[in-house]
Amino acid sequence: HPILSKCSVGVEKGEFQNPRGMAFDKIRHKLYICDSSNCRIQVFNTDGKFLHSFGKDQLHRPFGICLSKEFVFITDEVKNCVTKFTLEGMFKKSSDGGAVKFSRIYG
């Protein structure tokens, strides 16, 4: 894929530090990538163009990612929680501090 072939290490948009999970939205033609050590999700189009990023204030080490028709669900291996965002990156809620506790969460 064009994005993965031109990845570089760094903190700027389109650069990664420990990329982890990826998910492709085949309806909107967008690729979501967990940029783990930069504590964010980066979103690209099918040509590899950076579109936007999100999660910097809510995520500590995003690891796994899953898409639904309306939402993005991210597992966080530091906070041991699942965080929910809209497909555009708006924070909705997180399982940390709630009734459900995870001891170690990956993928």
SULPENOR-V33093 format. One record per residue. N is the residue number from 1. RES is the residue in one small letter. D_CENTER is the distance of its C-alpha to the mean C-alpha in Angstrom with 1 decimal. Layout:
# SULPENOR-V33093
[[N;RES;D_CENTER] [N;RES;D_CENTER]]
This chain:
# SULPENOR-V33093
[[1;h;17.7] [2;p;18.4] [3;i;15.0] [4;l;15.3] [5;s;19.0] [6;k;18.7] [7;c;16.0] [8;s;17.3] [9;v;16.7] [10;g;16.3] [11;v;14.8] [12;e;15.5] [13;k;13.5] [14;g;13.0] [15;e;13.6] [16;f;11.7] [17;q;12.6] [18;n;11.9] [19;p;9.3] [20;r;8.5] [21;g;7.3] [22;m;7.4] [23;a;8.6] [24;f;11.3] [25;d;12.7] [26;k;16.3] [27;i;17.8] [28;r;16.2] [29;h;15.8] [30;k;12.2] [31;l;9.8] [32;y;6.0] [33;i;5.1] [34;c;3.7] [35;d;6.5] [36;s;8.0] [37;s;11.2] [38;n;10.4] [39;c;8.4] [40;r;5.9] [41;i;3.3] [42;q;6.4] [43;v;8.2] [44;f;11.5] [45;n;14.6] [46;t;16.6] [47;d;18.7] [48;g;16.0] [49;k;16.3] [50;f;13.6] [51;l;13.3] [52;h;11.2] [53;s;8.4] [54;f;7.7] [55;g;7.4] [56;k;9.8] [57;d;12.5] [58;q;10.9] [59;l;8.7] [60;h;10.8] [61;r;9.3] [62;p;6.0] [63;f;7.4] [64;g;7.3] [65;i;6.0] [66;c;8.8] [67;l;10.1] [68;s;13.5] [69;k;15.8] [70;e;14.7] [71;f;11.5] [72;v;7.9] [73;f;8.1] [74;i;6.0] [75;t;8.5] [76;d;9.4] [77;e;12.2] [78;v;14.0] [79;k;14.3] [80;n;14.7] [81;c;13.3] [82;v;11.1] [83;t;9.7] [84;k;10.2] [85;f;9.5] [86;t;11.5] [87;l;10.5] [88;e;11.5] [89;g;9.2] [90;m;12.1] [91;f;11.8] [92;k;14.0] [93;k;14.4] [94;s;13.7] [95;s;15.8] [96;d;16.7] [97;g;20.3] [98;g;21.1] [99;a;23.5] [100;v;21.1] [101;k;20.7] [102;f;18.9] [103;s;20.5] [104;r;17.9] [105;i;14.7] [106;y;12.9] [107;g;11.4]]
